[in-house]
Amino acid sequence: MANSFFQFKQFRIEQGNCGMKVTTEGCLFGALDLVPTSFHPQRILDIGTGTGLLALMKAQQTEAKIDGIEIDETAFQQAKVNFENSPWLNRLSAIHVDLLEFKANGLYDQIICNPPFFQDNQLGNNRQKNKAIHNSSLSFDDLATSISRLLNPETGIASALYPEYEMSVFSQKMEERGFYTVADVQIHNQVGKPIFRRVKSFSRIKPEVNTTETIIIKENSGAYTEEFIRLLKDYYLHL
């Protein structure tokens, strides 16, 4: 049974009431360098914040004001508590709203999203968990259109995490809306294993170079790789 909380070095995630718990790939997504070192976002949007994990990791990394929007009432309340108990409560806001109805007070410099992606034929009995992990609650088209609406068109960068096939579909939706891929991170669970998850960053500004990176979470021995430890050592309690 999953713990009701996940303790990080600088904050704690209470997750007992959330359909989507803290995952290794979610933590890795939050730790990745998804924007150029010269880019300092002032406003960040976390779409489908869930427990608030990504928003809290970005609060630790930046000085930005961060909005985490969440359609599920129970998850929203959980994120709100996690934000209020963090060292950055004055820069974090949890908002209970459907993305399609969200009216932002200005555009965002950075948007992050760990969206639901399982197909409907894999539905279980837990309705809250279904909403958190199945793409019937947030389609590729809806996410791409919302990012296009909410992201600063001149400087904004949006990043998402999907499995391999789903990322290919979402990338096409973003390209149809005038976005270019500016970073591509392929995540493998272990050496020699197929791609487990993929993270891509998108911008309306065509990059001179499209950066592609491969990250492996664990060695064949089961130990974390040096790269994973480097990325997560500022967050994981025992690294």
VENUR-V409955 format. One record per backbone hydrogen bond with DSSP energy under -0.5 kcal/mol. CO is the residue of the C=O (numbers start at 1). NH is the residue of the N-H. Records with the same first field share a line. If there is no record, write none. Layout:
CO = NH, NH
This chain:
4 = 15, 16
6 = 8, 13
7 = 237
11 = 8
12 = 14
13 = 6, 15
15 = 18
19 = 21
23 = 27
24 = 28
25 = 29
26 = 30
27 = 31
28 = 32
29 = 32
32 = 34
36 = 39
38 = 40
39 = 41
42 = 65
43 = 109, 110
44 = 67
45 = 47, 112
46 = 48, 49, 69
47 = 114
49 = 52, 53
52 = 56
53 = 57
54 = 58
55 = 59
56 = 60
57 = 61
58 = 62
65 = 44
66 = 93
67 = 46, 69
68 = 95
69 = 48, 49
70 = 97
72 = 76
73 = 77
74 = 78
75 = 79
76 = 80
77 = 81
78 = 82
79 = 83
80 = 84
81 = 85
83 = 86
86 = 89
88 = 91, 92
89 = 92
91 = 66
93 = 68
95 = 70, 97
98 = 101, 102
99 = 102
102 = 104
104 = 106
108 = 152
109 = 157
110 = 45
111 = 159
112 = 47
113 = 115, 161
118 = 135
119 = 122
120 = 123
125 = 127
126 = 130
127 = 131
128 = 132
129 = 133
130 = 134
133 = 117, 118
134 = 137
135 = 138
139 = 143
140 = 144
141 = 145
142 = 146
143 = 147
144 = 148
145 = 149
146 = 150
147 = 151
150 = 108
152 = 156
157 = 111
158 = 202
159 = 113
160 = 200
162 = 198
163 = 167
164 = 168
165 = 169
166 = 170
167 = 171
168 = 172
169 = 173
170 = 174
171 = 175
172 = 176
173 = 177
174 = 177, 179
175 = 178
180 = 182, 203
182 = 211
183 = 201
184 = 186, 213
185 = 187, 199
186 = 215
187 = 196, 197
188 = 217
189 = 218
190 = 193
194 = 189
197 = 187
198 = 162
199 = 185
200 = 160
201 = 182, 183
202 = 158
203 = 180
204 = 206
209 = 211
211 = 184
213 = 186
215 = 188
217 = 225
218 = 191
219 = 222
223 = 219
225 = 229
226 = 230
227 = 231
228 = 232
229 = 233
232 = 235, 236
235 = 9
236 = 239
